[in-house]
Amino acid sequence: MTLDWISPAERLQSLPQYVFARLDELKANARSQGVDLIDLGMGNPDGAAPAPVIAAAKAALDEATNHGYPPFEGTANFRSAISKWYFRRYGVTLDPSSEALPLLGSKEGLGHLALAYINPGDTVLVPSPAYPVHFRGPAIAGAKIHNIILKAENDWEIDLNDIPPAVAREAKILFFNYPSNPTGATASRTFFEDVVAFAREYQILLVHDLCYAELAFDGYKPTSLLEIPGAKEIGVEFHTLSKTYNMAGWRVGFVVGNSQIIQGLRTLKTNLDYGIFAALQTAAQTALELPDEYVTQVQNRYRERRDFMIQGLAKLGWKIKPPKATMYLWIPCAVGWNSTDFALMVMQRTGVVFTPGNAFGIGGEGYVRISLIADLDRLGEAIQRLSDAGIRYE
């Protein structure tokens, strides 16, 4: 029975279909027909979380006190671990009681921050391409979104000169993300200094997504927004344990930075959820306290996959500059194809799944994202399948 008299709120009707959900449908259909998919679509790390993290979670499950409602602001131990991690990595001092807030994954926090701070009609600046929640969260909140179209010739770094002064004067928030999903781009410290100066001039709230803080290679060290003098006065930074620690399904992230901004997000969340299961916060604390050797192993694994895939794609005509961070390759579609049709064609002909670039906004058209979430044998098979199907960049 169809309830024709019930319709979703306008905020949902205005959203296009989430491409990842559509991809899941197509993948499920292909698998039901016996297709052996090599899924390099979503940024879902392969393998389990580190053994000490799993052990900590198991032990925490035996603690009866962990089975009640956790504190709205997260456990004191986890917030302390977050603050210590930031100081160890970036030399940034945080007050764990007011400048760090655990989240049900960074996506949840980013989306809820939009609801906490955006009124219908507010202007929000968002790079394009971008991680979808950076523009979908504001869209749900009713924002007027100004897309900053990123350019390959600028190495996918935001050019602040592309933002008209009249738009900047109206803007309330700038979302951005370096190292970047989906492009793998990185930004210089000078860029971060410039964006802080820009935001202070125009009184814009900065929201930086640092989800790939530790997936960096070749001696590159990502910059934290909070390293920049004055940034904490006007901004917050999001992080997740999904990527580095293979904890995507655990749904653990956090936001740090300006205490006033964090308090607004906390107020919204107290009306919508009860926070992260305390046992998972204990496990997350263990993850942040792992020795650097673990992170080095993760970095080496993704660097090896990056280099292997770039070499394989080079034989098919793609000349790709190795990204200095993230778990992605961002490659142009074969000549004559748009993002969606190219990704669907590749999946239908080869069983290899890429994500169409337009899933990340209008600025992603003409590209696909490849996630380095399979071992070398499977990546090699993916390259072979592309070759056998005559799929080349030429």
RAZILIN-V108251 format. One record per pair of residues at least 24 apart in sequence whose C-alpha atoms are under 8 Angstrom apart, sorted by the first residue. I is the first residue (numbers start at 1). J is the second residue. D is the distance in whole Angstrom. If there is no record, write none. Layout:
BEGIN
I:J:D, I:J:D
END
This chain:
BEGIN
11:139:7, 11:140:5, 11:141:8, 11:142:7, 12:140:7, 15:136:8, 15:139:8, 15:140:8, 18:359:8, 19:359:6, 20:355:8, 20:359:8, 35:351:7, 36:351:6, 37:347:8, 37:351:5, 37:352:6, 37:353:7, 38:351:6, 38:352:5, 38:353:6, 38:378:7, 38:382:7, 39:351:8, 39:352:6, 39:353:5, 39:354:7, 40:352:7, 40:353:5, 40:354:5, 40:355:8, 40:370:6, 40:371:5, 40:372:7, 40:373:6, 40:374:7, 41:353:5, 41:354:5, 41:355:5, 41:369:7, 41:370:6, 41:371:6, 42:355:7, 42:371:7, 43:243:8, 43:327:8, 43:371:6, 43:373:7, 44:243:8, 44:248:7, 44:373:7, 45:242:8, 45:243:6, 45:246:6, 45:248:7, 45:373:5, 46:246:7, 46:373:6, 46:374:7, 47:246:7, 48:246:6, 48:247:8, 49:245:6, 49:246:5, 49:247:6, 50:245:7, 50:246:8, 50:287:8, 52:286:7, 52:287:8, 53:283:5, 53:284:7, 53:286:6, 53:287:6, 54:283:7, 55:283:8, 56:282:7, 56:283:5, 56:286:7, 57:279:6, 57:280:6, 57:282:7, 57:283:5, 60:279:5, 60:280:8, 60:282:7, 60:283:8, 61:279:6, 66:277:7, 66:278:5, 66:279:6, 67:277:8, 67:278:7, 67:279:8, 69:274:7, 69:277:8, 69:278:8, 70:274:7, 70:275:7, 70:276:7, 70:277:6, 70:278:6, 71:274:8, 71:275:7, 72:266:8, 72:269:8, 72:270:6, 72:274:6, 72:275:6, 73:101:6, 73:102:7, 73:266:7, 73:275:7, 74:101:7, 74:102:6, 74:275:7, 74:276:7, 74:278:8, 74:281:8, 75:278:7, 75:281:7, 77:282:8, 77:285:7, 78:102:8, 78:281:6, 78:282:7, 78:284:7, 78:285:5, 81:285:6, 81:288:7, 81:289:7, 82:285:8, 82:288:7, 85:288:6, 85:289:7, 90:223:8, 90:224:7, 90:227:7, 91:227:7, 92:226:7, 92:227:6, 94:256:8, 94:257:7, 98:259:5, 98:262:8, 98:263:8, 99:256:5, 99:257:5, 99:258:6, 99:259:5, 99:262:7, 100:254:7, 100:255:6, 100:256:4, 100:257:7, 100:259:8, 100:262:8, 101:254:5, 101:255:5, 101:256:6, 101:262:7, 101:266:8, 102:252:7, 102:253:6, 102:254:4, 102:255:7, 102:275:8, 102:276:7, 103:251:8, 103:252:6, 103:253:5, 103:254:5, 103:255:7, 103:275:7, 103:276:7, 104:251:5, 104:252:5, 104:253:6, 104:254:8, 104:275:7, 104:276:6, 105:240:6, 105:241:8, 105:242:8, 105:251:4, 105:252:4, 105:253:4, 105:254:7, 106:211:8, 106:238:6, 106:239:6, 106:240:6, 106:252:7, 106:253:5, 106:254:6, 106:255:8, 107:133:7, 109:238:8, 109:254:8, 109:255:7, 109:265:8, 110:134:7, 110:137:7, 110:238:8, 111:136:8, 111:137:4, 111:138:7, 112:137:7, 112:265:7, 112:268:7, 112:269:8, 113:265:6, 114:138:5, 114:141:6, 115:140:8, 115:141:5, 116:264:6, 116:265:6, 116:268:6, 117:264:8, 118:142:7, 118:143:7, 118:172:8, 119:143:7, 120:144:8, 122:170:8, 122:171:7, 122:172:7, 123:167:8, 123:170:6, 123:171:5, 123:172:6, 123:173:7, 124:171:5, 124:172:6, 124:173:5, 124:174:6, 124:175:8, 125:171:7, 125:172:8, 125:173:6, 125:174:5, 125:175:6, 126:174:6, 126:175:5, 126:176:7, 127:158:7, 127:175:7, 127:176:7, 128:360:7, 128:361:5, 128:362:6, 128:363:5, 128:364:7, 129:182:7, 129:183:8, 129:357:8, 129:358:8, 129:360:5, 129:361:5, 129:362:7, 129:363:5, 129:364:5, 130:176:8, 130:177:8, 130:180:8, 130:181:6, 130:182:7, 130:360:5, 130:361:7, 131:181:6, 131:182:7, 131:360:6, 132:359:7, 132:360:5, 132:361:7, 134:175:6, 134:176:8, 149:362:8, 149:363:5, 150:363:6, 155:185:7, 156:183:7, 156:185:6, 157:185:7, 157:186:7, 157:187:6, 160:195:8, 160:198:8, 168:202:6, 169:202:6, 169:203:8, 171:202:8, 171:204:6, 172:203:7, 172:204:5, 172:205:6, 173:204:5, 173:205:5, 173:206:6, 173:207:7, 174:204:7, 174:205:6, 174:206:5, 174:207:6, 175:206:6, 175:207:5, 175:208:6, 175:209:8, 176:206:8, 176:207:6, 176:208:5, 176:209:6, 177:208:6, 177:209:5, 177:210:6, 178:208:8, 178:209:7, 178:210:6, 178:212:8, 178:222:8, 179:210:7, 179:211:8, 179:212:6, 179:213:7, 179:222:7, 179:325:6, 179:326:6, 180:212:8, 180:326:7, 181:326:7, 181:328:8, 182:328:7, 182:329:8, 182:330:7, 182:357:8, 182:360:7, 182:369:6, 183:328:7, 183:329:7, 183:330:5, 183:369:7, 184:323:6, 184:324:7, 184:325:6, 184:326:6, 184:327:8, 184:328:6, 184:329:7, 184:330:7, 185:323:6, 185:324:7, 185:325:7, 186:222:7, 186:323:8, 186:324:7, 186:325:7, 187:223:8, 188:223:8, 189:223:6, 192:223:8, 192:225:6, 192:228:7, 193:228:6, 196:228:8, 196:230:7, 196:231:6, 199:234:8, 200:234:7, 204:234:7, 205:234:5, 205:235:6, 206:234:6, 206:235:4, 206:236:6, 207:235:6, 207:236:5, 207:237:6, 207:238:8, 208:235:8, 208:236:6, 208:237:5, 208:238:6, 209:237:6, 209:238:5, 209:239:6, 210:237:7, 210:238:6, 210:239:5, 211:238:7, 211:239:5, 211:240:5, 211:241:8, 211:243:7, 212:239:8, 212:243:7, 212:244:8, 212:325:7, 212:326:6, 213:239:8, 214:244:7, 214:295:7, 214:299:8, 215:244:7, 215:298:7, 215:299:6, 215:302:8, 215:325:5, 215:326:5, 215:327:7, 216:299:6, 216:324:6, 216:325:4, 216:326:6, 217:299:6, 217:300:8, 217:303:6, 217:324:5, 217:325:6, 218:324:7, 220:324:6, 220:325:8, 226:257:7, 232:257:5, 232:258:5, 233:257:8, 233:258:6, 234:258:7, 235:261:8, 236:261:7, 236:262:8, 241:284:7, 241:287:8, 244:295:7, 244:298:7, 245:287:7, 250:280:7, 252:276:7, 252:280:8, 252:281:8, 252:284:7, 302:327:6, 302:372:7, 305:372:6, 305:375:7, 305:376:6, 305:379:8, 306:372:7, 308:376:7, 309:379:7, 309:380:8, 309:383:8, 312:380:8, 312:383:6, 313:383:7, 316:387:7, 316:391:7, 316:392:5, 316:393:6, 317:392:6, 317:393:5, 317:394:6, 318:392:8, 318:393:6, 327:371:6, 327:372:5, 327:373:8, 328:369:7, 328:370:5, 328:371:5, 328:372:6, 329:369:6, 329:370:5, 329:371:7, 329:372:8, 330:367:7, 330:368:6, 330:369:5, 330:370:6, 331:367:5, 331:368:6, 331:369:6, 331:370:8, 332:366:6, 332:367:4, 332:368:6, 333:366:6, 333:367:5, 333:368:6, 333:393:7, 334:391:8, 334:392:6, 334:393:5, 334:394:7, 335:393:7, 335:394:6, 337:366:7, 338:365:7, 338:366:5, 338:367:8, 339:365:6, 339:366:5, 339:367:6, 339:368:6, 343:368:7, 346:386:8, 346:391:8, 349:389:7, 350:382:8, 350:385:6, 350:386:6, 350:389:7, 352:382:6, 352:385:8
END
